[in-house]
C-alpha cells in the first residue's frame, strides 16, 4: 500500500495542533482558577498579574474587567489609565473602555476628565437601543446614576422612544420614590397590559421600604393620576391592588364600587374580590360587596352568583365560631331553602350542597339532609362530577348518623365509577378514614398505603400523613386507649363538634404528657383554632410545636402553618423568617415549593450590595430583579 507523504504530514500536523490547543486551554483553565482564588482571597497583586496575562492570551472582556478591578483595589490608577488608553487606541468603538477610563479619573477626583469620558460615551451609544441599555446598566453598577439617567434620556430623544420602565427602576435604586412612581405610571398609561409587571416591582419596593414612606407616595400619586384621567382603569386597578396588599380592604372595596358606578363593567371584579374577602375571614366586607351586586336587581347577569355567594359568606361567618349560634344557623337554613326557589336549576348545586352540610353537621337534621340529597340525585339535577361530590357528602352524613354500612357502600360506589380519578381516590380515602375513626387501624393503614401514590397530590399527602400517624403511634400503644381517644377527637373535628374535640385532646395531653401523640394533639388544636378564626391561638400552638418538637414529623407542617398565620396577623417579617427557616432547615419538606412562592409574593428581602467603583459584570440581587427584562 502506498502512503502519500504530503497527506501524512498534514495528518500529523493536525494532531499536533489539536494537542497544542488542548495544552494551552488546560493552562488557561488552571490560570483562571488560580486567578479567581487570588481575587477572592484579596491577593489582588497576584490576581492582577494573572488576569493581565489571561487577557493578553484570550482577549476576553471578563479577564480585562477583573484585571481592572484588581488594579482598582490596589489603587494603581496610573497603571489602569495607561492600560486603558492603549486599549482605546486599538479599539475606539469599545465604549466600555471609555467608561472604565472615566472611573479611573473619578477615583482620582479628576471629575472634569471623568465627566468628559462619560459624556462622550452617552453621545456614542445614544443611537442604538441595546448599547443604551448596556451602558446605563454599567453606569448603575458603578453607581454613576446621573449618567445612567442621562443615557436613557438622551437615547429616548435620539430614537424617539421610551425608557420609562428603565428610568423608574433607576430612580428606585436612588430611593427617589416619587420619580419612580411618575415613570411607572407614565409607562402604564401607554402599556396597560404591563400592570402585573409594575405590581411585581412595587411589591418588592413595598416589602423593602425601610422608612415606611412608599405606601403614601404610591397612593397619592395614583389618586392624582385618577383625578387627572378618571377613565384610565389601569390606575384604578393598581390603587385597588395596593389597598389589598396593605390590608386596607374597605378602601379597596370603595374604589371597586366607585369604578363600577362610572363604568358599569366591574361587577365580576367585585364578585371575585368578595370571594377573596371571604377567604381572608373579612365576612362583613364580603357581604357588603355582594349586597351591592344583589341590589342591582335580579335581571343582572351576575345576580344569581352574587346571591349564592352571599349565602356562602353567611355560612362561613356563622360556622367560623367555636360554638355557632343555633338561631343564626336556623335563619340561614331558611334562607337557603328560600334560595332554592329563586335561583336557576343549573345554579342549585352549591345551595343544595351547603344546605345539606348545614342540616347534617350543625343542626343534626340527618334525615332531612339525606332526603334533600337523595331527591336531588333522583331528579338528576347535577352534572357527573357534582353528582359524585354530593354522593361523598351523603356518605359522610350516613356515617354521622351511625350508618357506617351505607356510608361505606356510597364511598365504594363512587370509587368504582372512577377508580383512577381524583374523585375515586377521594372516595377510597374516605373509606380508610372511616375505618380509622372507628378504630380499625390496620385495615385503614392498608388502604392508605395504596393511596400514597395517588395522582392527586393533596390526597396522596393526606393519605401519607394519616398512614404515618397510625404506624408511628399504633404499634407503640398496645392498649390502643390513647389511639382510640385520638381517633375520637379526629371524628369530633370531622363532625364539627369542636368543643368536644378540644376537650378530648386536652385530656390526652393531661393524662399522657410524655406520649408521642402530644405534638399531634397540639397540631389538631391549632387546626381547630385556625378553622374557627382564632388565628392568634393557632399561631401560638404552631410555634410551640416548631420550638419543642422541631425533630418530629409535624415540625415542617407547623412551621408552614405558623408562617401563614403570621401573614394573616400582618406580621410579615415573622412570616418571611419562618418561610426562610422552612426552606433552609427542612429542604425536603413538601411545603418548600409553596414557601418559596409565598416568599416571592411577600417581596423577598434580598441582600443589597453597594458596588464600589470598578466592580463590573456583577449585579446585586436587587438589580437582577429589576433588570431581568434585559
C-alpha positions in Angstrom: 0.0 0.0 0.0 1.4 3.4 -1.0 1.1 6.2 1.6 1.2 9.8 0.3 3.8 11.7 2.4 2.0 15.0 1.9 -1.2 13.7 3.4 0.7 12.0 6.2 2.4 15.3 7.1 -0.9 17.2 7.2 -2.5 14.5 9.4 0.3 14.6 12.0 0.3 18.4 11.9 -3.4 18.5 12.6 -2.9 16.1 15.6 -0.1 18.3 16.9 -2.2 21.5 16.6 -5.1 19.9 18.5 -2.8 18.7 21.2 -1.2 22.1 21.4 -4.6 23.9 21.7 -5.7 21.5 24.4 -2.5 22.1 26.4 -3.0 25.9 26.0 -6.7 25.6 27.1 -5.8 23.5 30.1 -3.1 26.1 31.0 -5.6 28.9 30.7 -8.1 27.0 32.8 -5.6 26.4 35.5 -4.5 30.1 35.5 -8.2 31.2 35.5 -9.0 29.1 38.6 -5.9 30.4 40.4 -6.6 34.0 39.5 -10.2 33.9 40.9 -8.8 32.2 44.0 -6.3 35.0 44.4 -9.0 37.6 43.9 -11.4 36.0 46.4 -8.6 35.9 48.9 -7.9 39.6 48.3 -4.4 38.9 47.0 -5.0 41.5 44.3 -1.4 41.9 43.3 -1.2 38.2 42.3 -4.6 38.3 40.7 -3.7 41.4 38.6 -0.6 39.6 37.1 -2.6 36.5 36.1 -5.6 38.4 34.8 -3.4 40.6 32.6 -1.8 37.5 31.2 -5.1 35.9 30.6 -6.5 39.0 28.9 -3.4 39.1 26.6 -3.9 35.4 25.7 -7.7 35.4 25.2 -8.9 39.0 24.7 -11.9 38.1 26.9 -13.7 41.1 28.5 -14.2 39.3 31.7 -10.5 38.9 32.2 -10.0 42.6 31.4 -12.7 43.5 33.9 -11.1 41.5 36.7 -7.6 42.9 35.9 -9.0 46.4 36.2 -10.8 45.5 39.5 -7.6 44.2 40.9 -5.8 47.5 39.9 -8.6 49.5 41.5 -8.3 47.5 44.7 -4.6 48.2 44.7 -5.2 51.9 43.8 -2.8 51.5 40.9 -4.8 54.1 38.9 -1.8 55.2 36.8 -1.3 51.6 35.5 -5.0 51.3 34.8 -5.0 54.7 32.9 -2.1 53.7 30.8 -3.6 50.3 30.0 -7.0 51.7 29.1 -5.6 54.5 26.8 -3.6 51.8 25.0 -6.7 49.6 24.6 -8.8 52.6 23.4 -6.2 53.3 20.7 -6.6 49.7 19.5 -10.4 49.7 19.7 -12.0 53.2 19.8 -15.6 51.7 19.4 -15.4 49.9 22.7 -17.4 52.3 24.9 -16.9 50.1 28.0 -13.2 51.1 27.9 -14.1 54.8 28.0 -16.4 54.2 31.0 -13.6 52.4 32.8 -11.2 55.3 32.0 -13.8 57.7 33.3 -13.9 55.6 36.5 -10.1 55.9 36.8 -10.4 59.7 36.7 -13.4 59.6 39.1 -11.4 57.6 41.7 -8.6 60.2 41.5 -11.1 63.1 41.9 -10.3 64.2 38.3 -14.0 64.9 37.9 -13.9 67.1 34.7 -11.9 64.4 32.9 -14.3 61.7 34.1 -17.3 63.9 33.0 -15.8 64.2 29.6 -15.3 60.5 29.1 -18.8 59.7 30.4 -20.5 62.3 28.2 -18.6 61.0 25.2 -19.9 57.5 25.9 -23.5 58.8 26.1 -23.1 60.6 22.8 -21.6 57.4 21.2 -24.4 55.0 22.3 -27.5 57.2 22.1 -28.5 55.9 18.6 -28.5 52.2 19.5 -31.1 50.8 21.9 -29.1 47.8 23.0 -26.0 50.0 23.6 -28.1 52.5 25.6 -29.3 49.7 27.9 -25.9 48.1 28.3 -24.3 51.5 29.0 -26.9 52.5 31.6 -26.6 49.2 33.4 -22.8 49.6 33.5 -23.2 53.1 35.0 -25.7 51.7 37.5 -23.1 49.0 38.5 -20.6 51.9 39.1 -23.3 53.9 41.0 -23.0 56.6 38.4 -26.7 57.2 38.5 -26.6 60.7 36.9 -25.0 59.3 33.8 -27.3 56.3 33.6 -30.2 58.7 33.7 -28.6 60.9 31.0 -28.0 57.8 28.8 -31.7 56.9 29.0 -33.0 60.4 28.4 -30.6 61.2 25.5 -31.4 57.8 24.0 -35.1 58.4 24.2 -34.7 61.8 22.4 -32.4 60.4 19.8 -34.5 57.3 19.0 -37.9 58.9 19.7 -38.7 56.0 22.0 -39.4 55.4 25.7 -37.2 54.2 28.5 -39.9 54.9 31.2 -39.6 51.5 32.9 -35.8 51.6 33.0 -35.9 55.2 34.4 -38.4 54.1 37.1 -36.1 51.3 38.1 -33.2 53.6 38.2 -35.0 56.1 40.5 -35.8 53.2 42.8 -32.0 52.5 43.2 -31.6 56.1 44.2 -34.7 55.8 46.5 -36.4 58.7 44.7 -39.8 57.0 45.1 -41.8 60.0 43.7 -39.9 60.0 40.4 -40.1 56.2 40.3 -43.9 56.3 40.6 -44.2 59.0 38.0 -42.3 56.9 35.4 -44.1 53.6 36.3 -47.4 55.3 35.8 -46.2 57.0 32.6 -45.3 53.6 31.3 -48.6 52.1 32.4 -50.5 54.9 30.7 -49.3 53.7 27.3 -48.9 50.0 28.2 -52.0 49.0 30.2 -51.1 45.3 29.9 -47.9 45.9 32.0 -49.8 46.2 35.2 -48.6 42.8 36.5 -45.0 43.7 35.8 -45.4 47.0 37.7 -47.2 45.3 40.6 -44.3 42.8 40.9 -41.8 45.7 41.2 -44.0 47.7 43.6 -44.4 44.6 45.7 -40.7 44.3 46.0 -40.3 48.0 46.8 -43.1 47.9 49.5 -41.5 44.9 51.1 -38.1 46.6 51.3 -39.4 50.0 52.4 -37.3 50.8 55.5 -38.8 54.2 56.4 -42.4 53.2 55.5 -42.8 56.2 53.1 -43.6 54.3 49.9 -47.2 53.4 50.7 -48.2 57.1 51.0 -46.3 58.0 47.8 -47.9 55.2 45.7 -51.4 56.1 47.0 -51.1 59.9 46.5 -49.6 59.5 43.0 -52.3 57.1 41.9 -55.1 59.3 43.3 -53.7 62.3 41.4 -53.5 60.3 38.2 -57.1 59.0 38.6 -58.3 62.6 39.2 -56.5 63.7 36.0 -57.6 60.7 34.0 -60.7 59.0 35.6 -61.3 56.8 32.6 -58.0 55.0 32.8 -58.9 51.8 34.6 -55.3 50.7 35.0 -54.7 53.3 37.6 -57.8 52.4 39.5 -56.9 48.7 39.4 -53.3 49.5 40.6 -54.7 51.5 43.5 -57.1 48.7 44.4 -54.2 46.3 44.3 -52.2 48.5 46.7 -55.1 48.7 49.1 -55.4 44.9 49.2 -51.6 44.5 49.6 -51.6 46.8 52.6 -54.7 45.2 54.1 -57.0 48.2 53.5 -59.9 46.1 52.2 -62.6 48.7 52.9 -60.8 51.3 50.8 -60.3 48.7 48.0 -64.0 47.9 48.0 -64.9 51.6 48.0 -62.7 52.0 44.9 -64.1 49.0 43.2 -67.7 50.2 43.7 -66.8 53.8 42.6 -65.2 52.3 39.4 -68.2 50.2 38.7 -70.6 53.2 39.1 -68.5 55.0 36.5 -68.1 52.2 34.0 -70.9 49.6 34.8 -68.4 46.9 33.9 -66.8 46.0 37.2 -69.2 43.5 38.7 -67.1 40.4 38.0 -64.1 42.1 39.8 -66.4 42.9 42.8 -67.7 39.3 42.9 -64.1 37.9 42.8 -63.0 40.4 45.5 -65.9 39.2 47.7 -64.6 35.7 47.4 -61.1 36.9 48.4 -62.6 38.7 51.4 -64.4 35.6 52.4 -61.2 33.6 52.2 -59.5 36.2 54.4 -62.3 36.0 57.0 -63.5 39.5 56.2 -67.1 38.4 56.2 -68.8 41.8 56.8 -67.0 43.4 53.9 -67.6 40.4 51.7 -71.4 40.6 52.4 -71.3 44.4 51.8 -69.7 43.8 48.3 -72.2 41.1 47.4 -75.2 43.1 48.7 -74.1 45.9 46.3 -74.3 43.4 43.4 -77.6 42.0 44.7 -79.1 45.5 44.9 -78.6 45.9 41.2 -81.6 43.6 40.7 -82.4 40.0 39.6 -82.3 41.0 35.9 -78.5 41.5 36.2 -76.4 38.6 34.7 -74.4 38.2 38.0 -77.4 38.3 40.3 -77.6 34.5 41.0 -73.9 34.1 41.5 -73.8 37.1 43.9 -76.8 35.8 45.8 -75.4 32.3 46.2 -72.0 33.7 47.3 -73.7 35.9 49.8 -75.3 32.9 51.4 -71.9 31.1 51.4 -70.3 34.0 53.2 -73.0 34.0 55.8 -72.4 30.2 56.2 -68.6 30.8 56.6 -69.2 33.6 59.1 -71.7 31.7 61.3 -69.8 28.4 61.2 -66.5 30.1 61.9 -67.4 30.3 65.6 -66.3 27.6 68.0 -69.9 27.2 69.0 -72.2 28.6 66.3 -75.4 30.3 67.4 -78.4 28.0 66.8 -80.8 30.8 65.9 -78.4 32.1 63.3 -78.0 28.6 61.9 -81.8 28.1 61.6 -82.2 31.6 60.0 -79.5 30.7 57.4 -81.3 27.3 56.8 -84.5 29.2 55.9 -82.6 31.5 53.6 -81.0 28.5 51.8 -84.5 26.9 51.4 -85.9 30.1 50.0 -83.0 30.5 47.6 -83.7 27.1 46.1 -87.0 28.5 44.8 -85.3 31.6 43.4 -82.2 30.5 41.6 -82.0 28.7 38.2 -81.9 24.9 38.2 -78.3 24.9 37.0 -77.2 27.1 39.9 -78.8 24.9 42.6 -75.9 22.6 43.3 -74.0 24.9 45.6 -77.1 25.7 47.6 -78.1 22.1 48.0 -74.6 21.1 49.0 -74.3 23.9 51.6 -77.9 23.3 52.9 -77.2 19.6 53.4 -74.0 20.4 55.2 -75.7 22.8 57.4 -78.6 20.4 58.3 -76.3 17.5 59.0 -73.1 19.0 60.6 -74.6 21.9 62.5 -78.3 21.2 63.1 -78.2 17.4 63.5 -81.1 17.0 61.0 -79.6 14.0 59.4 -82.8 12.6 57.9 -83.7 15.9 56.2 -80.2 16.2 54.8 -80.3 12.7 53.4 -83.7 13.3 51.9 -82.6 16.6 50.3 -79.6 14.9 48.6 -81.5 11.8 47.6 -84.3 13.7 46.0 -81.8 15.9 44.1 -80.0 12.8 42.8 -83.3 11.2 41.7 -84.3 14.4 39.9 -80.9 14.4 38.1 -80.1 18.0 39.0 -76.4 17.7 38.7 -73.6 17.1 36.2 -71.5 14.0 36.6 -68.7 15.5 38.8 -71.1 17.3 41.0 -73.1 14.1 41.5 -70.0 12.2 42.6 -69.1 15.0 45.1 -72.6 15.1 46.6 -72.6 11.3 46.9 -69.5 11.6 49.0 -71.2 14.2 51.2 -74.2 11.8 51.5 -71.8 9.1 52.6 -70.4 11.4 55.3 -73.9 12.2 56.5 -74.7 8.5 56.7 -71.6 8.0 58.9 -72.6 10.9 61.1 -76.0 9.2 61.5 -74.3 6.0 62.7 -75.0 4.2 59.4 -71.4 3.0 58.6 -72.6 0.4 56.2 -74.5 2.8 53.8 -71.6 5.3 54.1 -69.1 2.6 53.0 -71.4 1.5 50.1 -71.6 5.0 48.8 -67.9 5.6 49.0 -67.3 2.3 47.2 -69.9 3.2 44.5 -68.1 6.5 43.7 -64.7 4.8 43.7 -65.9 2.0 41.4 -67.4 4.6 38.9 -64.0 6.3 38.5 -61.3 4.2 40.2 -58.3 6.0 38.8 -59.6 9.6 39.0 -59.2 12.1 41.8 -62.8 11.7 42.9 -62.3 7.9 43.0 -59.1 8.3 45.2 -61.0 10.7 47.4 -63.7 8.1 47.9 -61.2 5.4 48.8 -59.5 7.9 51.3 -62.9 8.5 53.0 -63.4 4.7 53.4 -60.0 4.5 55.0 -60.7 7.5 57.2 -64.0 6.0 58.4 -62.1 2.8 59.4 -59.6 4.9 61.3 -62.4 6.8 63.2 -64.0 3.5 64.4 -60.6 2.1 65.4 -59.9 -0.3 62.6 -56.3 1.0 62.4 -54.7 -1.9 60.5 -57.3 -2.0 57.7 -57.3 1.8 57.4 -53.5 1.8 57.0 -53.6 -0.9 54.3 -56.0 1.3 52.3 -53.9 4.5 52.9 -50.7 2.9 51.8 -52.3 2.3 48.4 -53.3 5.9 48.2 -49.8 7.3 48.8 -49.1 7.0 45.1 -52.3 8.8 44.1 -52.0 11.2 41.2 -53.7 13.8 43.4 -51.0 15.5 45.4 -53.5 16.6 48.1 -55.0 13.1 48.6 -51.5 11.4 48.5 -50.3 13.8 51.2 -53.4 13.3 53.4 -53.0 9.5 53.0 -49.3 9.6 53.7 -49.8 11.7 56.9 -52.6 9.6 58.3 -50.7 6.4 57.4 -47.5 7.6 59.1 -49.5 8.8 62.1 -51.0 5.3 62.6 -47.7 3.4 62.0 -45.8 5.7 64.4 -48.3 5.6 67.2 -50.4 2.4 66.9 -47.6 -0.1 67.5 -46.3 1.9 70.5 -49.7 1.8 72.2 -50.5 -1.8 72.8 -53.7 -1.0 74.8 -55.0 1.2 72.0 -56.5 3.5 74.6 -54.7 6.7 73.5 -55.1 6.0 69.8 -58.8 5.3 70.3 -59.2 8.6 72.2 -57.3 10.4 69.5 -59.4 8.9 66.7 -62.5 10.0 68.6 -61.1 13.6 68.8 -60.5 13.4 65.0 -64.1 12.3 64.5 -65.3 15.2 66.5 -63.3 17.5 64.3 -64.7 15.9 61.2 -68.3 16.3 62.6 -67.6 20.0 63.6 -68.0 19.2 67.3 -65.0 21.4 68.1 -65.6 21.9 71.8 -65.8 18.1 72.3 -62.6 17.7 70.2 -60.7 20.2 72.2 -61.8 18.6 75.5 -60.7 15.2 74.2 -57.3 16.5 73.0 -56.7 18.3 76.3 -57.5 15.0 78.2 -54.9 13.2 76.1 -52.3 15.9 76.8 -53.0 15.9 80.6 -53.2 12.2 81.0 -50.2 11.2 78.8 -47.8 14.2 78.9 -44.9 12.2 77.6 -46.7 10.3 74.9 -45.6 10.5 71.3 -49.0 11.9 70.3 -48.6 15.2 72.2 -47.4 17.1 69.2 -50.2 15.7 67.1 -52.7 16.8 69.8 -51.3 20.3 69.8 -51.4 20.4 66.0 -55.1 19.3 65.9 -55.9 22.0 68.5 -54.1 24.6 66.3 -56.1 23.4 63.3 -59.4 23.9 65.2 -58.5 27.4 66.3 -57.4 28.2 62.8 -60.7 27.0 61.3 -62.7 28.8 63.9 -60.9 32.1 63.4 -58.7 32.3 66.5 -55.6 33.0 64.4 -53.5 34.2 67.4 -54.1 31.0 69.4 -53.4 28.8 66.3 -50.2 30.7 65.7 -49.0 30.2 69.2 -49.7 26.4 69.1 -47.9 26.0 65.8 -44.9 27.9 67.2 -44.9 25.7 70.3 -44.7 22.6 68.1 -41.8 24.1 66.0 -39.9 25.0 69.1 -40.5 22.0 71.3 -40.9 19.2 68.7 -38.6 20.5 65.9 -37.3 17.0 65.3 -40.8 15.4 64.7 -42.7 14.8 61.6 -45.1 17.7 62.1 -42.4 20.3 62.5 -42.4 21.5 58.9 -46.2 21.4 58.7 -46.4 23.5 61.8 -43.7 26.0 60.6 -45.6 26.4 57.3 -48.9 27.0 59.1 -47.2 29.3 61.6 -45.9 31.4 58.6 -49.5 31.5 57.1 -50.9 32.6 60.4 -48.3 35.4 60.8 -49.3 36.6 57.3 -52.9 36.8 58.4 -51.9 38.7 61.5 -49.9 41.1 59.3 -46.6 40.1 60.9 -44.9 39.9 57.6 -41.4 39.9 58.9 -42.2 36.8 61.1 -43.8 35.1 58.2 -40.8 35.8 56.0 -38.4 34.5 58.6 -40.5 31.3 59.0 -40.5 30.6 55.3 -36.8 31.1 55.1 -36.3 28.7 58.0 -38.6 26.1 56.4 -36.6 26.3 53.1 -33.2 26.1 54.8 -33.8 23.7 57.7 -36.5 21.4 56.1 -35.4 21.4 52.4 -37.1 18.0 51.7 -40.5 19.2 53.0 -43.5 19.1 50.7 -44.1 22.7 51.7 -40.8 24.2 50.4 -42.2 25.0 46.9 -45.2 26.8 48.3 -42.9 28.6 50.9 -40.7 29.9 48.1 -43.8 31.1 46.2 -45.2 32.8 49.3 -41.8 34.5 49.9 -41.9 35.9 46.4 -45.4 37.2 47.0 -44.3 38.8 50.2 -41.5 40.5 48.3 -38.5 38.5 49.4 -35.9 40.6 51.3 -32.9 40.2 49.1 -29.4 41.2 50.2 -28.4 44.6 48.8 -25.0 45.4 47.7 -23.2 48.7 47.2 -20.9 48.3 44.3 -17.7 50.2 44.7 -16.2 51.8 41.5 -14.5 49.1 39.4 -17.0 46.3 40.3 -18.1 45.4 36.8 -20.1 42.5 35.5 -21.6 41.9 39.0 -25.1 42.9 39.7 -26.7 42.9 43.2 -29.7 40.7 43.6 -31.8 43.8 43.6 -30.5 44.8 40.2 -31.1 41.3 38.8 -34.7 41.6 39.9 -35.3 45.0 38.4 -33.3 44.5 35.2 -34.5 41.0 34.4 -36.4 42.3 31.3 -33.0 42.8 29.7 
